[in-house]
Amino acid sequence: MKKLFIFMMSLILMLSFVCSIRADEKDILLETLIEKGVLSQEEARKIEAETEKKEKNTGDNCGGFFSLKGEDCDIGGALVLRYVDADRDSDKKNSRLELAKFLLCPKITLSRDVTFKSTIKATSDKTIAEDAYIVFSNLPFHSFVQAGLACRFMSIGCKTDELPLIGRAFWDDEDVAVHLGGNLNRLYWRLSVSNGQELGTAYIGNDKAYELIADDRQTSDSNYNKEIGAGLGLKSKLGDSASLNLLSFFYTGELSDDDIAFLQSISGYGTATDDTKEIYGGRAILNVGNFTLIAEYIAGEDGELDRDGWYIQPSYKVKFSNLKWFHTYELVLRYDELNVDLDNDPADSLTWDRDMITIGLNTHIKKNVIFVTEYSINDEDTGNGDVDNNEFLLKLVAKF
């Protein structure tokens, strides 16, 4: 882990040096053109602004570099620092400052239609390839093919540190899969064939307590439970500053012997050997100016176990274009529910029904530097009273 961290930091320093050289070359060229009378100061500023806008749109902030095979490469990433204060019993306080994660995100353009992307995540205890896949784009009928390690296509980016309950349960982890997709006017479609994820557990928030049932990345060598997914969506503009995005999805597969054994270990499940596995649901995203509303519902059937949940998340962004520091603020609210079709057992948190309220404020300090303030209120139906697991969080994110 230490050697890998040193390697990653050395790579960042090398790329930063390359980027700084290219930035210096661009500045020297503009200054020379101004001195020669070819450009005015105003024209030079316009060129700088247009260049910055282009780099922002393309994700190319230093002109890229080349691989040993001569391919065009870009790299991004993020450093995430976090303070967590988990509201537990008085003798089990859990407040800490931590290096939450360090991300490296290479993008290699093999040709105009073939791109490789990956995210390498390093935490205090492990380093993994969070995703790694190749995309063949601009195929007939406005379609694409993606192959490699990635989340289910129903997954979505999150504006809060804490994921929705159904996100943690159904679409947080990755799988090796082939995804197909395309667009037809306002309609879009998705298909996937994957190894299939295995049943496991996940934690709510950053406090490792009171697990829930979750679909996890496959770790066994025998992938018996292949999974097929299909989705159909609609994207529509509602005037100049509004849009609507709808997506419905369905996945089907089979439980492995390990999955069935996992279910049988849960209190109240019994000894059923049904290997049915299905997931279905839908999501709506409404954007009106700086206001965004997201609503999602997911239901899953694993053998004789039914799980379902939903959330609704409004957010509003305020920008102050005249400020260099602290120029953008976004308020995010979310209400979640996750239900498990089992009798609640106080001794087994996998049987609990849950709801959660999350309140967050994302403050953009400078470009690509965000400070997150967040509080999550968790409520569980344990079958015997409440547990204390609310969470307060501060997070600093620096992207490059």
C-alpha positions, -999 to +999 in steps of 0.1 A: +000+000+000+028+024+009+047+017-023+016+021-044+008+054-027+043+067-034+040+056-070+007+074-074+019+106-059+050+105-081+028+101-112+007+131-101+039+152-096+052+142-130+019+150-148+017+183-129+051+192-142+041+183-178+009+204-174+028+234-159+052+233-189+024+234-214+006+262-195+038+282-194+043+277-231+008+290-238+013+321-216+047+329-233+031+326-268+003+350-258+027+375-243+049+374-274+019+381-297+009+410-275+045+424-276+045+421-314+012+440-317-005+409-332-030+407-303-044+433-279-047+426-241-084+423-246-081+398-274-056+378-254-080+376-224-108+364-248-085+336-261-076+326-225-114+325-216-123+305-247-094+281-241-105+276-205-141+270-215-130+244-241-108+226-216-137+225-191-161+211-217-136+184-229-121+176-195-087+184-210-070+208-186-034+204-196-035+193-232-030+157-223+001+135-227+009+103-247+012+067-236+041+045-246+019+033-275+014+069-286-022+071-275-037+104-263-041+103-225-058+125-199-059+121-162-081+135-135-088+126-099-098+138-065-085+140-029-113+136-003-107+146+034-136+139+058-146+145+095-173+121+108-191+123+141-214+093+145-241+096+172-238+063+190-242+052+226-222+074+250-195+047+255-191+041+218-184+076+203-170+075+169-157+109+157-126+110+135-108+130+108-098+108+079-084+106+044-115+092+029-101+084-005-077+094-032-089+089-068-070+086-101-091+087-132-072+080-164-088+084-198-071+070-229-084+079-263-074+050-286-093+066-316-122+089-322-146+061-314-127+040-289-120+052-253-106+035-222-116+049-188-109+038-152-111+050-116-084+038-092-094+044-056-070+044-026-082+044+010-064+038+043-068+001+040-069-009+003-064+002-032-088-011-059-099-005-095-133+010-088-141+007-125-122+000-157-139-003-191-136+004-228-162+022-248-169+018-285-190+049-295-206+063-327-219+029-338-249+026-361-282+039-349-264+063-325-254+033-302-224+023-281-209-007-265-191-006-231-172-036-218-154-040-184-159-033-147-186-008-140-218-002-119-252-012-131-265+012-157-293+023-134-267+039-110-266+077-107-241+102-093-249+115-058-249+151-045-244+139-009-217+119+007-242+094+020-259+074-008-297+068-008-307+036+010-317+019-022-285+030-038-265+014-010-287-018-014-289-021-052-265+000-073-234+010-053-211-018-063-195-028-097-197-058-119-179-071-150-204-066-178-211-057-214-234-027-217-251-017-249-270+015-254-283+040-278-304+071-285-334+075-308-345+111-307-358+117-272-358+080-263-327+060-251-322+023-243-298+002-223-290-035-223-265-054-201-251-089-196-229-094-165-215-119-142-241-110-116-235-095-082-235-116-050-256-109-019-238-094+010-239-065+035-232-028+035-232-001+062-252+031+064-230+062+065-194+060+075-201+043+109-195+006+106-226-005+125-261-019+118-256-036+084-282-039+057-286-064+028-268-053-003-258-065-038-220-067-037-192-070-062-186-107-071-156-120-052-159-158-058-142-176-087-174-193-098-198-169-114-230-190-117-255-162-114-253-144-147-275-113-149-294-096-178-306-060-176-328-038-198-337-002-195-358+024-215-356+061-209-369+094-222-351+128-222-372+158-230-366+196-229-393+216-212-386+251-224-353+269-224-342+261-188-361+229-179-356+192-187-371+159-177-352+125-177-372+093-171-357+058-168-373+024-162-352-007-157-354-044-151-327-070-142-331-108-139-307-135-129-302-165-106-290-168-070-258-188-065-255-215-038-236-189-017-264-164-021-290-190-009-268-199+021-265-162+029-303-157+029-307-188+050-284-173+076-308-143+081-332-144+110-366-155+099-358-164+063-360-202+068-346-229+046-361-220+012-339-228-018-356-206-044-329-191-067-351-163-083-334-129-086-351-099-100-348-061-097-371-035-113-378+002-108-377+037-122-363+071-118-374+107-127-351+137-128-366+172-133-343+202-138-357+237-138-330+264-138-309+259-107-335+235-091-333+197-094-358+171-082-349+134-082-373+106-073-365+069-076-382+035-067-365+001-067-379-033-057-359-066-056-368-102-052-341-126-039-355-161-035-383-157-009-370-123+002-386-091-010-369-057-006-381-023-019-375+014-013-377+049-026-364+084-021-371+119-032-344+145-034-348+182-041-318+205-045-312+241-053-280+259-064-272+296-059-243+312-078-225+345-071-206+352-103-189+383-089-172+363-061-138+346-066-142+326-034-172+308-020-191+315-052-216+287-054-239+271-028-261+240-032-287+229-006-297+192-008-325+175+010-335+138+008-360+114+023-354+077+020-371+044+028-359+008+026-382-021+035-374-058+041-401-084+040-391-101+072-401-098+108-379-073+126-353-090+148-335-067+173-305-090+171-303-090+133-300-056+116-305-072+082-342-076+090-348-040+099-369-015+079-353+019+076-359+055+067-334+084+065-334+121+062-303+138+048-296+175+049-266+188+030-249+220+019-223+219-008-201+250-008-179+256-039-148+274-024-130+277-057-131+259-090-130+222-083-128+227-045-160+218-026-167+218+011-196+196+021-216+199+053-241+171+059-263+156+086-282+123+083-310+113+106-315+075+106-346+057+119-349+019+121-377-005+129-357-029+150-386-047+167-374-034+201-368+003+204-344+027+186-307+027+180-285+058+179-267+061+145-273+096+132-243+111+116-227+146+111-201+150+084-177+176+070-159+168+038-134+187+016-131+176-020-103+188-043-107+177-079-081+179-107 
